[in-house]
Amino acid sequence: MHRAGLLLLLVLAGCGKDPGAVHALIRVDADVRASCIALDLLHPDGTRIKTQEVARPSGRDEVRVGVFRGQLPEQLQFQARALWGGECGQASLRFNGQSLAETARFESGKIQQVVLSLQRPGAALDRDRDGFVSAEAGGPDCDDDRAERKPEVQELCDGSDDLNCDGKRGCDDATCSAQACERMPTALAFVDAAHEREAGACSRPLTIERVGSDGLATRPNLPTPLTLENTLPSGATLHADPNCSSSLSTPSIPPGQSRFTFYVRGTTAGNGQLLASSTGLATTQVSHAIVPGPGVPVLKPSQDTALAGVCNAVEIEWRDAFGNLSRGTPRTVKLEPGAGVSLHRDRDCTQPLAALPEGSTHTVYVRGTTPTRFDLVVASGNMEARQALNVIAGPPKRLEFPSGPQTLLAGECASPVGVRIQDEFGNPTSFPTATTLTLSSDATGDFGFHAESGCTGSALSSLPVPAGAQQVNFRFKGKTGGKVTLTASQHSLTGVNQQHDIIPLVRRGLCTLANNQTGTNCAFSPALRDLSKSFLVFQATTTTDNPEDSFVRCLLEAGRVVCNRRGNKGEAVIQWQVVEKANGLRVQHLTKGCTGQTTSVTFNPVDLAKSFVLFSAAQDGAQTGNNDIAGVQLTQNNQVDVVLMANCFNNTYNVQVVEMDGALVSRGKTGKMTGSALSATGLDPEQAKDRTALLTTLTTKVESDANICNRMVRAELSTVNSIAFSRYAEGTCDNADVEAVYWERISFPTGSVVQDSTLAVGNNQGKATATLASPVDPTRTLLMASSQIHGGQGNGETGYKTRDIPGAGTGRLTLISPTTLQVERDALFDLAKWTTYAIQLEP
């Protein structure tokens, strides 16, 4: 042995002239478990230079090894190690203890000796003191805490343990091959085939079996810890009980058993794998599916609010209790309340929806044309799903006047006129940004649009529309009567028109009191809004010579002019004019029978400086005399006196007391008129002719007189403070006295224009015209003559003296154009003249 060790070492160290050698004596304790002894040559710093393995000699307790220096350092450390597990040189050798390191020096020509003692491993390397170093320290002891587990012991063949630390158990260990043993598992296997389960339900039992290399179940007496995993959709859980009520924490196949059973529960539908693994064993897997449970309908609109007219998709899905897409059959699909909303089966909403087949998903389409909130309801059996949906107005497409036409008095400010912005279905909507509307009309004359109440601001041509506003309002005002069409438009929308009525400030008409009639009604429409803000001017022309037939009185009622006379002979043609103002006018309409020579008519007090009197009368009698022709004048602020020069004969008077804001009225009475002319001068205040008209009456002392020319007096403003009166028209009459002329100068409010004209007709002529200096607005122009002796406000002067026919000097006044005034009489006798006034009023 010594020689064998030296020879091996010499080979290892090399040959040549050797400067010295060391003889290593390794003493091995009998308790040392070693099949091979290793000698390590170390640098002084402990670094290993070379190792020589020597088989442990049988029956001996020491090993000798000689070491020549060769190329080795002069000084070395020597250390012996015990190796266990096979013959020297095998990879299976494990460290099983070592000696202390000893130092030796090579000296030329000398052999030094070093003694190494290899003892049983100490407790630091062998905790269970079974003679084998622990695996952690590189030794062969696989469990250094149990003395019964160590190399060389008899294995337990049931596979419950690897006592001899050779890494094999049961029948796999050669020491058990001749004994009853249990085969060791090499793989795991699922006993069950793939299957499926409804979401939320606990699965059938799922069994894992451990099998040997032959594929048969094996039951070693040791546990097999399991790692269970799955690739199912999220929400899948593993459980230990068939109710899936307890979690699975540390799954393992128990000792002596071949199988492990568990359960799975999933809530999300889908396919996946269940996987089982254990260290050292082949992994196994099986397919598993979670299928949806019974479905209920779920509604998923593309949006919960849609514009009117837009087709809105709603998806109907059948979902189980966990939200998995399922299947179902809708029994009914309906809308509640559903007004203005319809169901369709195509994305263009052209095809009505019929029944839906079974399926997981359906898409229906809802379209509404009226803003509303409603429910889409899907029912199946006792299940019902509802989804609230809204229809809102679409983008602006057109304009609308939401309120009806108005009928207004001239100059009256309209109530607010709304312009509503609408979508294509007529629903109110709005512009997303501010814009303007253009306002226009076909009105002639003075007309304007306004924003302010009262129409007092500047006229508008456009109307601002704030962002989000569904309606804007404006007002309008016109002075010219008639129908007016208003237009509101916007560059991107269809415009809208609406026609309104402006009642003329002056309404006029013609009616006839026929032969054999004592009265007639001259109707007009619309009726007066307020009689107390309206007055009547008329001219009644006749051809008769009896006062009972030729004296016509007219009074104003809400929707008509009522005219009558005492007699019924001949025809009376009545040209009437009604003035109605919204404001600034107060009129008291009075009727009274005469009470003697002077009849006093009383009324509510007025302002005399802006009030005047309109008068007409009817009476009995066959001749015109001093008990027929009356002088009329305001004598107090609440009294008008109607004066005759003899006792009256069944006379009836109609009196209108007109109080007009902004007017200026002066009045007076002349002395006798004995010739063809008379004047009143130095009148105060001065009143401009371009706004002033005259109204006169008179009295006469002549009891009866066939010469009508004596009792028809024409008046005109000769200057701003004088009046000229004339009669006879031409030539002479019999110069019967006019006892007095009663006059009123009426200056109309600022803005009014009065154009006076003198018109004359010759014998056998019935008409004459005058050209006005400036065109007038016929709808607000009042026509009258200067005298209101009989038959209204149409008297002039005449040269006719054969009979007492007032019609010879009484004419009807009309405008045949805005610049032409006409007078027309019915009794074509002799020359006649009129002072006429075309009075254009401000509303």
Summary of the structure (lengths in Angstrom):
residues: 843
radius of gyration: 67.0
end to end distance: 151.9
largest distance: 200.6
contacts: 2947
relative contact order: 0.06
helix: 5%
strand: 47%
